[in-house]
Amino acid sequence: MAESGDQDLLQRFVFAHADVRGEVVRLEQTFAETVARHDYDPAIRSLVGEGLAAVALLAATLKYPCSLNLQLQSPGPLSLLLIQGRTDGTMRAMARTRESVPEQTSLDALAPEGTLAIMIEPLEGGERYQGVVDLRGGSLASALEHYFRESEQLPTRVWLSAQSTQAAGMLIQRLPAEGGHDSRDDDAWQRAGMLAETVTGEELRALPPREMIRRLFHEEDLRLFDPTPLRFACRCSRDRVAAMLEGLGEAEMRATLADEGVVEVHCDFCNAPYRFDAVDIEALFTDPAVRSPESHESH
Ligand SMILES: [Zn+2]
């Protein structure tokens, strides 16, 4: 297939004569690479896929270079789901569970009393933003719709689907009408919702975004933007891990060394191993070049 290198795309569109915009995303390679590095149960794996699609949709609504985190926490079997995406199209994800979960576990059962937090950090300076809502509605898509109602106050509908190695999502949003209220926009928003509602998860996962949009909205006058390619990328490094170990403190590092002979840390996102032996740990806590000003005081 000619498009084999372009499977992971996000396609944005707007209704030409109404204040309605939308996005469709489809991920294969990004999703496959994210979950290949971990041994997740199928229910968790699907949730990671939905989370990747969700973050791609959310990041595409941002106008400046930003990093966006979607974080789901609960006292239930799923303790943490963290999906990170950037406006440059790179993404990574991790999930932590307290126990193994059966294949068809609902989000309510995975994350009872959970919260969903969205954090946006501009990469070129500026204020951080964080919005937190209770996890409700039984799916990540419903939780996001709830988030948009609470935080952005823009009517928004979200569809997410993930299975096997395909993850996909769609978002439609009603924008504030320019120059006051226009009743024609009510019709367009209702129509967009009714057309979008006919989509199945299977179609969303199977069809390229552009084709998906054409099929759903073929009678509408749409404007399509250039698609955004998406890919898995981790930003972990030995320096960052060293800084994290330094933060844990010399006593704890020496204790681990004494017990295990080496300090080995795996990146939570990409599972890359980082090994620090006795010499490395010694250097971490004595070499002024790698020592932070705060840790200086402890000597
Ligand atoms: Zn990593």
Residues whose N, C-alpha, C, O or C-beta is under 5 A from the ligand:
A	BS01	ZN	C234 C236 C267 F269 C270 N271 A272
